[in-house]
Amino acid sequence: MHIRSISTAAAVTAALVLGSSSLAGTLTGSVKYEGREPPKRPIKMEADEGCMKKHAEPVYSETVVLNGNGTLRNVFVYVKSGVPDKPWPVPSQPVVMDQKGCQYSPHVMGVQVGQKFVVRNSDGLLHNVHSLSKVNSSFNKAMPATVTEAEYTFDKEEFMFKVKCDVHPWMGAWVTVLKHPFFAVTGDTGTFKIDGLPDGTYTVEAWHEYTQGFQPQTAQVTIKGGATTHDFVFQGPK
């Protein structure tokens, strides 16, 4: 399940609550990369034969993934400020993070406060899912082959904490918990879409996990009963 489809469903619900589509707009855009193409770093899975058998081709780190069209994958784009301070409907659908091929999928995701967060184990291997959350209660759960699913919820907002596997040190994902549904994650086209935004002016931020090279990018955008576009650009080495 892709996090974007969950976010969009939540945003559409929020738009319906507003009572009129004319009061809600859409923010779209892309996250471009300028600079030298980053080297691909292979993941060494030799320590677990079961993991190696799940891949016929080399597997590369997801820290920086550059798409063929010059955009970045796994960028979290969200409304940082300006959202009305009100209760926003919590999606009935869970956010699902799968352990598949000894990697987490998706790699970056957003969850609303109170929304179900489901961790699956599709590998049939031993994993140990460990959240490094500090505001929310952390969890640290062994998931052997017989444990295929675990469920959690977060009751507080918290920006970007890591989830890791204590069995396979290369496995890592990033999670943000927000009160509202106005967020998206770029995929293999490097684009994002945030639906259901009420009319207003917002601060929007694009975050990437490679904090040693990429600083978060922010922009002011205004929504007024329609669609607005803004592109972000991350600068790499020349």
N, C-alpha and C positions, 0 to 999 in steps of 0.2 A: 504494500500500500504506500502510495506516495504522499508525503506530508502536504504537498501543495493542494491535492484534491480535498484533504481534510480541512485545510485552512479556508479554501474557497467556499466549501459548504457552510462553514461557520460564518463567514463574511456575508453570504447570501441571507442566512438567517437573521443576522444583525440588520441587514438592509430592510428586510420585511418588517422587523420590529419598529423601524423608523416610520413605517406607514406609507411611504411614498418613494418610488424609485427616483423621483426628481431631486430628492434630498440626499441621494447617495451617489458616489462616483467611484471611478476606478483609476488606480495608479499602475502604470505599466512602465517597463524599461528594460535595460540590459546592463550587465556588468562587464565592461571591457578590460582587456589587459594590454598594456603597452610596455614593450621591452623585450629582452632576450628570452627565448623560450626556456623555461626551467627544465633542468634534467629530470628524467624519470628515475625514481629510486626504487629498485626492486625490494620486495618484502621477502625476507628469508624465513621460510616455514619449515626448514629441515628438522627442527626440534620436535615436530609432531607429524608423523607419517600420514595420519588421517587427514590433516589439513592439506598436505601436499597432494594427496590423491584426488582432491576435489578440483584441481586446476590442471588443465592440459597446457596452458600457456603461463608465462611469467605474470606475477601479480605485482602491481606497483603501489606505492604509498599514495594516499588520497590527500596529503597535506596541501599540495598545489596541483589542481587538475585543470589543464588548459584545453578548452574545446577547439575543434578544428576551425571555427569561425573567429578565433581571437578573443573569446570570452572566457570567463572563469566559472567553474562549477563550484557548488557548495558554499556560496555566499549567502549569508542570512541578511535579508532586507526587511526592516520592520519600522513601524511608526514609533519613534522614540518619545515624542511629546506632542501634545495637542489633542489627543483623543479625549472626548468627553468623559468625565469621571462619573460613570454609571455602571451598573451591572450589565455585562454582556453575556448573551446566551452561551452556555457551554455545549460544545458539540456532543451528540450522543455517540458518535463514532470515536473509537480510540485512536491514538497515535501508536503505530506499531513499529518497533525497532527489531529487526530480525538478525539472528546470528547465522549467516549463510556463507559457506566457503571460508569460514574462520575470519570473516569481516563483518562489520556492522552495516546494516542497510536500513534506512538511509544513514549517511555519515554526519549530516547536520540536520537538526529538526527543531521545530517550535511546538510547544504544548500550552494549552490554556490552563489557568488555575482551576483545579477540580476536574479536569478532563482525564479519562483513563489513559494510562501509559502502559502499553503491553510489550513485554520483551519475549520474543520467541526464540526457540532453538531448533532450527531446521537442519542442523548439521548431523544430529545423531552422535555427537561427541561431547565430551566434558568441557563446559565453559564455566566461568565464574564472573558474573556481571556485577560491577562495583561502581556505584555513582560517587563522584567526588563533590557532590552538592554541599554547600555550607549553610545556606539560608533554610532550605528544605532538609528534612531528615534524609540522611544518606541510606543506601541499601547495599548489601554485599551478600550475594546469593550464589551458591553453587548450583549449576544447572547441568547435571549429568544427562546422558542420552535419554533417560526415562522422563526427564522434566522438560516438557516442550513449550511451556508458557508460564509467565509470571506477570502479575498485574500490580501497578502502583498508581498513586495519584500524588500531585504536588499541591500544597495549599497556600503557597506564597510565591510572589514573583521572584525570579532569580535569573540573572543574565549569564549565559554560557558557562556551564560547568561540564566537565568531562565525564564520560562513562568509559570504563576500561575493563578489560578481561584480565584477571589475575593469573590465568593459565597461559594465555597467549599475549605476550607484551606488546605485539604490534597492533593489536585491536584497540581502536579508540573511536569514540563518537562524541558529538557536542550537542547539548540540549539547552534551550532557553525556555523559561516559563513566564508567560505574560497573562495579564488580566483580560486582554482583548484579542480579537482574531486577526489583527491587521499585520500580517507577516507573510513572508514567502522565502523559499530557498531556490537558488538558481540550479538548473539541471544541465542537460547536455546541449542546450541552445544558449545558455547564459542569460536567459530572460527571466523576468518575474512579473507577477500580476497580483495586485491586492484589490479585492472587490469590497463594495459596501461601505466606503468611507463617507461619513457625513460631510456636508459642506464645511469648509474651514481651512486653516493654514496649519501645516504640520512640519515637524522636523523628522526627516526620514534618514535612517542610518543603514549603511551597508557594511557588514562585518565579515572578516575572513580570519580563519584560525591562524594563519601565518603572521603572527603579530611581530615577528622579528623583521619582516620585510614590508608588510602592508599595514598601514594605519587605517582605522575605520573612516569611512567617507560619509559625510553628512550633507544634507541639502534641505532647503525650505521649499515646500510644494504647497500649492493652493488648489483645493477641490471646490468646484462650484457646479454641481449638477451635471457632471459629465466626466470625460476621461482626460487624464493628465499623464504626460510621459516625462520621465527623467532617466538619463543614463549615468551610471557611475563608471569611473575609470581608476583602476589600480595600476600603479607604476612599478615595473620590475627593473632589473638591471639593464642598462643600455648596452 
